[in-house]
Amino acid sequence: MKKLLTLVLALALVCALSVASADVVFQLAETHAEGYPTTLADQEFARLVEERTEGRVKIEVYAGSVLADSENTAIEMLQAGTLGFTRVSASPVASYVPALNAIQLPYLYKNAEHEWAVLDGEIGQSMLDAIQESGSGLIGLCYYDSGARSFYITPSAYEKANFAEADLSGLKIRMQSNQMMVRMIELLGGTGVTGIGANEVYSSIQTGVVDGAENNWPTYQNMGDYEAASVYVLDYHTRVPEILLMSEIASMMVSEEDLAIIKEVAKETEAYEKEQWALKEASAEQIIRDAGCTVVELTDEQLALYEEKMAPLYDEFGADYTDIIEQIKAIGEDF
């Protein structure tokens, strides 16, 4: 019944739009701030869509969590048809498409080149297709780069745990809203805390709700979290791509021709976002190091301990996708 009501709403909106104007205007929610690589890519996507559709489809980009306070909220808005597009991490999308866990398992990729060989190939496209086929009301358009994620904590928390031994016992770490990510921190001895939006991490660390979080260089710097948690431990545990999503309801409001343009343009912006990401990543690292933060670089032997502790995740979350995992590992032999 809920899906039927959603479809009725979509058809009503289509009729209203066709009567009111030849143009369709959508909103795109972005939790990151202005100037962030994904925000810049969102804006380039919007510009190209309007240009290629000759103004028939316009997209207004709202950065800094103006429209949605979290990625989960943005996804729910897409499903309800109150939002046209959003950029989110692949992690929360895995709640609707469990197969996505297979491409974000810890220590799965050798490097960024390995990751993108997978995402830009058949495996990556099959995951995007699975999003639309899941019945979630979401359409996966393309991937954006988000680098590798590592832990950042307060100095006192760093002294409390033993990162050299991959032991985070006693620490509360803000994690993405994804069961696999929470399980990952549990295997390291810590407690995963979810439900904290990106804009709430800083205050949550300051008030002691959590001892730290985990993310990439740009987010750690851009959100100001490095001021609250000044120790960054480079364990590079996961490479979780971003995904540009479209509401299935929104897709019903445009012609097949314009929908094809939207999908084509999204793919084109991948390269642009990756260029912006590389620039921001280098800049963020420099700012963090210049600020006097403690950057802990683990040895290969220490990293092996982390990888060893992650082995159960492959059984718990990858058992149904062993073929995909083996394919990904096989691709990695070239890197």
C-alpha positions as CSV (number, residue, x, y, z in Angstrom):
1,M,0.0,0.0,0.0
2,K,2.8,2.4,0.9
3,K,4.5,1.8,-2.5
4,L,1.2,2.4,-4.3
5,L,0.6,5.7,-2.5
6,T,4.2,6.7,-3.4
7,L,3.5,6.0,-7.1
8,V,0.2,7.9,-7.0
9,L,2.0,10.9,-5.4
10,A,4.7,10.7,-8.1
11,L,2.1,10.7,-10.9
12,A,0.3,13.6,-9.4
13,L,3.5,15.6,-9.2
14,V,4.3,14.7,-12.8
15,C,0.9,16.0,-13.9
16,A,1.3,19.2,-11.8
17,L,4.7,19.8,-13.3
18,S,3.5,19.3,-16.9
19,V,0.8,21.8,-16.4
20,A,2.8,24.4,-14.5
21,S,6.0,24.4,-16.5
22,A,8.1,22.6,-19.1
23,D,11.0,22.7,-16.6
24,V,11.5,20.3,-13.7
25,V,13.5,21.6,-10.7
26,F,15.0,19.1,-8.2
27,Q,16.9,19.6,-5.0
28,L,20.2,17.8,-4.2
29,A,21.2,17.4,-0.5
30,E,24.8,17.4,0.4
31,T,26.0,17.0,4.0
32,H,29.5,18.3,3.3
33,A,30.3,22.0,3.1
34,E,30.8,24.3,0.2
35,G,34.1,23.7,-1.6
36,Y,34.3,20.1,-0.5
37,P,35.2,17.7,-3.4
38,T,31.8,16.0,-3.4
39,T,30.0,19.3,-3.2
40,L,32.0,20.6,-6.2
41,A,31.1,17.5,-8.1
42,D,27.4,17.9,-7.2
43,Q,27.5,21.4,-8.6
44,E,29.2,20.3,-11.7
45,F,26.6,17.5,-12.1
46,A,23.8,20.1,-11.8
47,R,25.4,22.4,-14.3
48,L,25.9,19.7,-16.9
49,V,22.4,18.3,-16.5
50,E,20.8,21.8,-17.0
51,E,23.1,22.4,-20.0
52,R,22.6,19.0,-21.7
53,T,18.8,19.0,-21.2
54,E,18.7,22.6,-22.4
55,G,17.1,23.7,-19.2
56,R,14.4,21.1,-19.0
57,V,15.9,19.7,-15.8
58,K,17.4,21.9,-13.2
59,I,19.1,20.8,-10.0
60,E,19.6,23.0,-7.0
61,V,22.5,21.9,-4.7
62,Y,22.2,22.5,-1.0
63,A,25.5,21.9,0.9
64,G,26.2,21.8,4.6
65,S,23.3,19.6,5.7
66,V,20.8,22.4,4.9
67,L,18.2,20.0,3.6
68,A,19.0,16.9,5.6
69,D,20.9,16.6,8.9
70,S,22.3,13.2,8.0
71,E,22.8,10.9,5.0
72,N,20.2,8.5,6.4
73,T,17.7,11.4,6.5
74,A,18.5,12.3,2.9
75,I,18.0,8.7,1.8
76,E,14.6,8.6,3.5
77,M,13.7,11.9,1.8
78,L,14.5,10.3,-1.6
79,Q,12.3,7.4,-0.8
80,A,9.5,9.7,0.1
81,G,9.9,11.7,-3.0
82,T,10.6,15.0,-1.2
83,L,14.1,15.1,-2.5
84,G,15.5,14.5,-6.0
85,F,19.1,13.7,-5.4
86,T,21.7,13.2,-2.7
87,R,25.3,12.2,-2.3
88,V,26.0,9.6,0.4
89,S,28.5,7.1,1.5
90,A,28.0,3.6,0.2
91,S,27.8,2.4,3.9
92,P,24.2,3.4,4.7
93,V,23.1,2.2,1.3
94,A,24.3,-1.3,2.2
95,S,21.3,-1.5,4.5
96,Y,19.1,-1.8,1.4
97,V,21.7,-3.6,-0.8
98,P,23.7,-5.9,1.4
99,A,26.0,-6.8,-1.6
100,L,27.5,-3.4,-1.2
101,N,29.2,-4.7,2.0
102,A,31.3,-6.8,-0.3
103,I,33.0,-3.8,-1.9
104,Q,33.8,-2.1,1.4
105,L,35.3,-4.9,3.5
106,P,38.3,-3.8,5.5
107,Y,41.7,-4.2,3.8
108,L,40.1,-5.5,0.6
109,Y,42.0,-3.1,-1.7
110,K,45.7,-2.8,-2.2
111,N,45.4,0.9,-3.1
112,A,43.2,3.5,-4.7
113,E,44.0,2.3,-8.2
114,H,42.8,-1.2,-7.3
115,E,39.6,0.2,-5.8
116,W,38.8,2.2,-8.9
117,A,39.6,-0.7,-11.2
118,V,36.8,-2.5,-9.4
119,L,34.3,0.4,-9.2
120,D,34.7,1.4,-12.8
121,G,34.3,-2.2,-14.0
122,E,31.6,-4.8,-14.1
123,I,31.5,-5.3,-10.4
124,G,30.9,-1.6,-9.7
125,Q,28.2,-1.3,-12.3
126,S,26.5,-4.4,-11.0
127,M,26.3,-2.8,-7.6
128,L,24.7,0.4,-9.0
129,D,22.2,-1.7,-10.9
130,A,21.4,-3.7,-7.7
131,I,20.4,-0.4,-5.9
132,Q,17.7,0.3,-8.4
133,E,16.6,-3.3,-8.5
134,S,16.4,-3.5,-4.7
135,G,12.9,-2.0,-4.4
136,S,14.4,0.7,-2.1
137,G,13.2,3.6,-4.3
138,L,16.8,4.6,-4.9
139,I,18.8,4.8,-8.2
140,G,22.6,4.6,-8.0
141,L,24.1,7.0,-10.6
142,C,27.9,6.9,-10.0
143,Y,30.7,6.7,-7.5
144,Y,32.8,9.5,-6.0
145,D,36.1,9.1,-4.3
146,S,36.4,9.3,-0.5
147,G,39.9,8.0,0.0
148,A,40.8,5.7,2.8
149,R,39.4,5.9,6.4
150,S,41.5,5.9,9.5
151,F,40.8,6.4,13.3
152,Y,41.2,9.7,15.0
153,I,40.9,10.0,18.8
154,T,41.7,12.3,21.7
155,P,45.3,12.1,23.2
156,S,43.9,10.5,26.4
157,A,42.0,7.9,24.4
158,Y,45.2,7.1,22.5
159,E,47.0,6.5,25.7
160,K,44.2,4.4,27.0
161,A,44.2,2.0,24.1
162,N,47.0,0.1,22.3
163,F,46.8,0.9,18.6
164,A,50.2,-0.7,18.0
165,E,48.5,-4.0,18.9
166,A,45.2,-3.3,17.1
167,D,43.6,-3.1,20.6
168,L,40.9,-0.4,21.0
169,S,39.5,-1.8,24.2
170,G,37.4,0.7,26.2
171,L,37.1,3.2,23.4
172,K,33.8,4.5,22.1
173,I,34.1,5.3,18.4
174,R,31.6,7.1,16.2
175,M,30.9,4.8,13.3
176,Q,28.9,5.0,10.1
177,S,25.3,3.6,10.4
178,N,26.2,0.2,9.0
179,Q,26.2,-3.1,10.9
180,M,29.4,-4.2,9.3
181,M,31.2,-1.1,10.4
182,V,30.0,-1.4,14.0
183,R,31.1,-5.0,14.0
184,M,34.5,-4.0,12.7
185,I,35.2,-1.8,15.8
186,E,33.9,-4.6,18.1
187,L,36.5,-7.0,16.7
188,L,39.1,-4.4,17.7
189,G,37.8,-4.3,21.2
190,G,36.0,-1.0,21.0
191,T,32.3,0.1,21.0
192,G,30.8,1.5,17.8
193,V,28.4,4.4,18.3
194,T,26.0,5.2,15.5
195,G,23.3,7.9,15.0
196,I,25.8,10.8,15.2
197,G,25.6,13.0,12.1
198,A,28.8,14.3,10.5
199,N,28.1,17.8,11.9
200,E,27.8,16.4,15.4
201,V,31.1,14.4,15.6
202,Y,33.1,17.4,16.9
203,S,30.7,18.2,19.8
204,S,30.3,14.5,20.6
205,I,34.0,14.2,21.0
206,Q,34.3,17.4,23.1
207,T,31.5,16.3,25.4
208,G,32.8,12.8,25.8
209,V,29.9,11.0,24.1
210,V,32.6,9.3,22.0
211,D,36.4,9.1,22.3
212,G,36.9,9.6,18.6
213,A,35.7,8.7,15.1
214,E,37.1,7.4,11.8
215,N,37.2,9.1,8.4
216,N,39.5,10.3,5.6
217,W,41.9,13.2,5.6
218,P,39.6,15.8,4.1
219,T,36.6,15.1,6.4
220,Y,38.8,15.0,9.4
221,Q,40.1,18.4,8.5
222,N,37.1,20.0,6.9
223,M,34.7,19.3,9.8
224,G,37.3,20.6,12.3
225,D,37.4,17.3,14.0
226,Y,41.2,17.4,14.2
227,E,40.8,20.2,16.8
228,A,38.7,17.9,19.1
229,A,40.6,14.7,18.4
230,S,44.2,15.5,17.6
231,V,45.6,12.0,17.1
232,Y,45.2,10.4,13.7
233,V,46.2,6.8,13.4
234,L,46.7,5.8,9.8
235,D,45.4,2.2,9.7
236,Y,43.6,2.8,6.4
237,H,41.0,0.2,7.4
238,T,38.4,0.8,4.6
239,R,37.9,2.5,1.3
240,V,34.2,3.3,1.2
241,P,33.1,5.1,-2.0
242,E,30.5,7.8,-2.1
243,I,27.4,7.2,-4.3
244,L,25.3,9.8,-6.1
245,L,21.7,8.8,-5.7
246,M,18.5,9.7,-7.4
247,S,15.0,9.2,-6.2
248,E,13.0,6.7,-8.2
249,I,10.0,9.0,-7.8
250,A,12.1,11.8,-9.3
251,S,13.0,9.6,-12.2
252,M,9.3,9.4,-13.1
253,M,9.2,13.2,-13.5
254,V,11.5,13.4,-16.5
255,S,11.4,11.9,-20.0
256,E,13.4,8.8,-20.8
257,E,15.7,11.0,-22.9
258,D,16.5,13.3,-20.0
259,L,16.9,10.4,-17.5
260,A,19.5,9.0,-19.9
261,I,21.3,12.3,-19.9
262,I,21.2,12.5,-16.1
263,K,22.8,9.0,-15.9
264,E,25.4,9.9,-18.5
265,V,26.4,13.2,-16.9
266,A,26.7,11.6,-13.5
267,K,29.3,9.2,-14.9
268,E,31.2,12.0,-16.4
269,T,31.5,13.8,-13.1
270,E,33.4,10.9,-11.5
271,A,36.7,12.0,-13.1
272,Y,36.1,15.6,-12.0
273,E,35.4,14.6,-8.4
274,K,38.5,12.4,-8.3
275,E,40.7,15.4,-9.4
276,Q,39.2,17.6,-6.8
277,W,39.6,14.9,-4.2
278,A,43.3,14.5,-4.8
279,L,43.8,18.3,-4.4
280,K,41.8,18.4,-1.2
281,E,43.4,15.3,0.3
282,A,46.9,16.8,-0.1
283,S,45.8,20.2,1.3
284,A,44.0,18.6,4.3
285,E,47.0,16.5,5.3
286,Q,49.2,19.6,5.2
287,I,46.8,21.6,7.4
288,I,46.5,18.8,9.9
289,R,50.3,18.3,10.2
290,D,50.9,22.0,10.4
291,A,48.4,22.2,13.2
292,G,50.6,20.0,15.3
293,C,48.4,17.0,15.4
294,T,49.9,13.6,16.2
295,V,49.9,11.5,13.0
296,V,50.6,7.8,13.8
297,E,52.0,5.8,10.9
298,L,51.7,2.1,11.6
299,T,54.3,-0.4,10.4
300,D,53.4,-3.2,7.9
301,E,53.6,-5.7,10.8
302,Q,51.2,-3.6,12.9
303,L,48.8,-3.2,10.0
304,A,48.9,-7.0,9.5
305,L,47.4,-7.3,13.0
306,Y,44.4,-5.2,12.1
307,E,43.9,-7.2,8.9
308,E,44.0,-10.4,10.8
309,K,41.4,-9.2,13.3
310,M,39.1,-8.3,10.4
311,A,39.0,-11.9,9.1
312,P,35.6,-12.7,10.8
313,L,33.9,-10.0,8.8
314,Y,34.6,-11.8,5.6
315,D,32.6,-14.8,7.0
316,E,29.9,-12.7,8.6
317,F,29.2,-10.2,5.8
318,G,30.9,-11.7,2.7
319,A,29.9,-15.3,2.8
320,D,27.2,-14.8,0.2
321,Y,29.6,-12.8,-2.0
322,T,32.7,-14.9,-2.1
323,D,32.8,-14.9,-5.9
324,I,32.8,-11.1,-6.0
325,I,35.4,-10.9,-3.2
326,E,37.6,-13.3,-5.1
327,Q,37.2,-11.4,-8.3
328,I,38.2,-8.2,-6.5
329,K,41.3,-9.9,-5.1
330,A,42.1,-11.2,-8.5
331,I,41.9,-7.7,-10.0
332,G,44.3,-6.6,-7.2
333,E,47.0,-8.9,-8.6
334,D,47.7,-6.2,-11.2
335,F,48.5,-3.6,-8.6
